[in-house]
Amino acid sequence: MQIIRNWLAAGSLAAVSLLLSASSCANKGPQPAAKKQGEAVEVKVQTVGAKDIRRVVESVGTMFPYDETVVSAEIDGKVEKVEVDLGDVVQAGQILVRISDEEQRYIMAQNEAQLRQSMERLGLRNEGDKLKDAKDAPEPRRAAAELSEAEQRHKRLTQLTAQGIGPQSDLDQAAARLRAAQANYDATLFQTRNLAQEVERYRAQLELQRKKLRDTTVRAPFAGAVKERSVNPGQFVRTNTPLFTLVKTNPVRLKLEIPERMAPWVRVGQTVECVVEAFEGKTFQAKVWRISPTVDQAKRTFVTEALIDNASNMLKPGSYARARVPTEKVERVTVVPANAVAYVFGANKVYVINGDKVEARDVKVGDRFENQLEILEGVKEGDRIAVTGLTKLDTGSRVKIAGGV
């Protein structure tokens, strides 16, 4: 019994101890929270300002060569010699490849012989001579002489027959000869005109063959550099076989995509400042050269091209570049210090001070100007905002101004 009484006494003491402990925790728990809610956060404050700024269009883009072309063979043949290689700088008209011209020379000699033969039939001596009148050719002149003789004979016999001196049979024979001479003259004129057309055809064939002979020497269409070589000596190439890819890299074209809302700010001739990763700290100057008349409906941007002088060949097409286009657009905008904007749960917030209370506002941020941010929506000029202690603030928080305006 004594043991049971001791156990009950000990349990009572434990229960009382547990109750006292719970009461103590209940009294102490809320006190720090209440104290925290009532505390004023010390912050520095600044007034939202406004400033006149010149709009600058910023974009990123890729550089392209001013001109790029694939030089292809214009004739079938075996490559005899390759004159240039990858990276070589070439001038307009410089020889790139020589293709065997033996077959083309034989064909040209044949065409020249055909042309000379036809021209001799027309009485033409020089290759550039042309027949002005078919009647001046040798064959029509001969036929004209025969026709004239037949006309005179027919005329004489007609007179003699009328006087009763000549027989009628001779007159009939003369009349037949006259008709035959007339027909022969007309046919000769027709043949001569056809021969003149044939001469022109042979002349055109000869000029075409001369062009084919020239095409055996492949030349650079413009001054540039060899981007790619696709041919080797001894290779048999056919028409349209790619031989070289040439690029002109001075100047280079910088293709930019500009948001459609900035379309009124961009004009041809504006200066563009470009920065390339390969040349850190160096700025290249460019000029707006071309502006697309349409907007990409998917991206809501339009393409703008700028030309960059590249006389030193420092810049390489294909490189990535960042560009700034200072415009003539001047606007008065609302600005706040960059450290006054906090990014909270996917939104930009600014903490406006009203008396000793805080109002957290969502803001729409525009451009950045060094250590200031443009605010498009959310606050206005003259509002007072916190610039320190932002992580401790929320709507309804009490603040104590430590400094600022």
DARA-V883138 format. One record per residue. N is the residue number from 1. RES is the residue in one small letter. SS is DSSP state (H for helix, E for strand, - for the rest). PHI is phi in whole degrees, 0 to 359 (999 if undefined). BURIAL is b if it has 24 or more other C-alpha atoms within 12 Angstrom, else e. Layout:
n=[N N]
res=[RES RES]
ss=[SS SS]
phi=[PHI PHI]
burial=[BURIAL BURIAL]
This chain:
n=[1 2 3 4 5 6 7 8 9 10 11 12 13 14 15 16 17 18 19 20 21 22 23 24 25 26 27 28 29 30 31 32 33 34 35 36 37 38 39 40 41 42 43 44 45 46 47 48 49 50 51 52 53 54 55 56 57 58 59 60 61 62 63 64 65 66 67 68 69 70 71 72 73 74 75 76 77 78 79 80 81 82 83 84 85 86 87 88 89 90 91 92 93 94 95 96 97 98 99 100 101 102 103 104 105 106 107 108 109 110 111 112 113 114 115 116 117 118 119 120 121 122 123 124 125 126 127 128 129 130 131 132 133 134 135 136 137 138 139 140 141 142 143 144 145 146 147 148 149 150 151 152 153 154 155 156 157 158 159 160 161 162 163 164 165 166 167 168 169 170 171 172 173 174 175 176 177 178 179 180 181 182 183 184 185 186 187 188 189 190 191 192 193 194 195 196 197 198 199 200 201 202 203 204 205 206 207 208 209 210 211 212 213 214 215 216 217 218 219 220 221 222 223 224 225 226 227 228 229 230 231 232 233 234 235 236 237 238 239 240 241 242 243 244 245 246 247 248 249 250 251 252 253 254 255 256 257 258 259 260 261 262 263 264 265 266 267 268 269 270 271 272 273 274 275 276 277 278 279 280 281 282 283 284 285 286 287 288 289 290 291 292 293 294 295 296 297 298 299 300 301 302 303 304 305 306 307 308 309 310 311 312 313 314 315 316 317 318 319 320 321 322 323 324 325 326 327 328 329 330 331 332 333 334 335 336 337 338 339 340 341 342 343 344 345 346 347 348 349 350 351 352 353 354 355 356 357 358 359 360 361 362 363 364 365 366 367 368 369 370 371 372 373 374 375 376 377 378 379 380 381 382 383 384 385 386 387 388 389 390 391 392 393 394 395 396 397 398 399 400 401 402 403 404 405]
res=[m q i i r n w l a a g s l a a v s l l l s a s s c a n k g p q p a a k k q g e a v e v k v q t v g a k d i r r v v e s v g t m f p y d e t v v s a e i d g k v e k v e v d l g d v v q a g q i l v r i s d e e q r y i m a q n e a q l r q s m e r l g l r n e g d k l k d a k d a p e p r r a a a e l s e a e q r h k r l t q l t a q g i g p q s d l d q a a a r l r a a q a n y d a t l f q t r n l a q e v e r y r a q l e l q r k k l r d t t v r a p f a g a v k e r s v n p g q f v r t n t p l f t l v k t n p v r l k l e i p e r m a p w v r v g q t v e c v v e a f e g k t f q a k v w r i s p t v d q a k r t f v t e a l i d n a s n m l k p g s y a r a r v p t e k v e r v t v v p a n a v a y v f g a n k v y v i n g d k v e a r d v k v g d r f e n q l e i l e g v k e g d r i a v t g l t k l d t g s r v k i a g g v]
ss=[- H H H H H H H H H H H H H H H H H H H H H H H H H H H H H H H H H H H H H - - E E E E E E E - E E E E E E E E E E E E E E E E E E E E E E E E - - - - E E E E E E - - - - - - E E - - - - E E E E E - - H H H H H H H H H H H H H H H H H H H H H - - - - - - - - - - - H H H - H H H H H H H H H H H H H H H H H H H H H H H H H - - - - - H H H H H H H H H H H H H H H H H H H H H H H H H H H H H H H H H H H H H H H H H H H H H H H H - E E E - - - - E E E E E E - - - - - - E E - - - - E E E E E E E E E E E E E E E E E E H H H H H H - - - - - E E E E E E - - - - - - E E E E E E E E E - - - - E - - - - E E E E E E E E - - - - - - - - - - - E E E E E E E E E E E E E E E E E E H H H - E E E - - E E E E E E E E - - E E E E E E - E E E E E E - - E E E E E E - - - - - - E E E - - - H H H - - - - - E E E E E E E -]
phi=[999 297 295 294 297 297 294 294 295 293 296 296 296 294 295 296 297 295 296 295 295 296 294 296 293 296 284 275 299 287 299 296 299 295 293 293 296 272 287 264 278 279 224 261 232 227 267 296 247 219 209 274 232 267 296 237 273 248 204 239 201 236 272 230 294 297 223 212 212 263 275 243 288 254 205 282 163 268 287 268 205 250 269 227 216 306 87 292 269 237 258 300 89 291 287 256 218 245 252 306 247 301 297 293 292 297 296 295 298 296 294 295 295 299 294 298 299 292 294 296 294 264 80 262 258 268 299 275 291 230 280 281 221 301 292 274 286 302 297 296 295 297 295 293 295 296 294 297 296 294 294 295 297 296 293 296 294 297 294 293 295 294 274 81 269 268 286 292 295 296 293 296 295 296 296 294 297 296 294 293 296 296 295 296 295 297 293 295 299 297 296 294 296 297 295 297 294 295 299 296 294 296 295 295 298 295 296 296 293 296 296 299 295 294 292 289 252 272 241 289 286 204 287 186 226 278 274 208 247 234 221 225 301 87 286 270 246 244 304 77 289 296 249 218 246 252 229 252 249 226 279 254 260 252 263 244 247 253 303 299 292 265 305 292 267 254 226 297 98 292 283 236 258 241 235 245 301 291 236 297 87 252 248 256 264 221 229 296 246 223 229 294 279 234 250 292 290 280 267 59 228 233 274 233 246 237 258 243 296 224 299 275 60 287 273 243 304 99 288 269 218 256 231 234 244 296 247 268 282 248 226 263 235 274 229 225 300 298 281 269 252 246 261 233 50 82 225 274 234 233 255 272 262 241 70 247 247 247 237 278 238 283 233 257 265 255 280 251 236 54 258 235 240 281 250 274 213 122 223 229 301 101 296 260 229 281 240 225 65 297 292 262 255 199 302 95 296 271 229 234 283 263 178 95 259]
burial=[e e e e e e e e e e e e e e e e e e e e e e e e e e e e e e e e e e e e e e e e b b b b b b b b b e e e e e b b b b b b b b b b b b b b e e b b b b b b b b b e e b b b b e e e b b e e e e b b b b b b b e e b e e e b e e b b e b b b e b b b b b b b e e b e e b b e e b b e b b b b e e b b e b b e e b b e b b e e b b e e e e e e e e e e e e b e e b b e e b e e b b e b b e e b b e e b b e b b e b b b e b b e e b e e b b e b b b b b b b b b b b b b b b b e b b b e e e e e b e e e e b b b b b b b b b b b b b b b b b b b e b b e b b b e e b b b b b b b e e e e e e e b b b b b b e b e e e e e e e e e e b b b b b b b b b e e e e b b b e b b b b b b b b b e e e e e b b b b b b b b b b e e e e e b b b b b b e e b b b b b b b b b b e e b e e e b b b b e e b b b e e b b b b b b b b e b b b e e b b b b b e e e e]
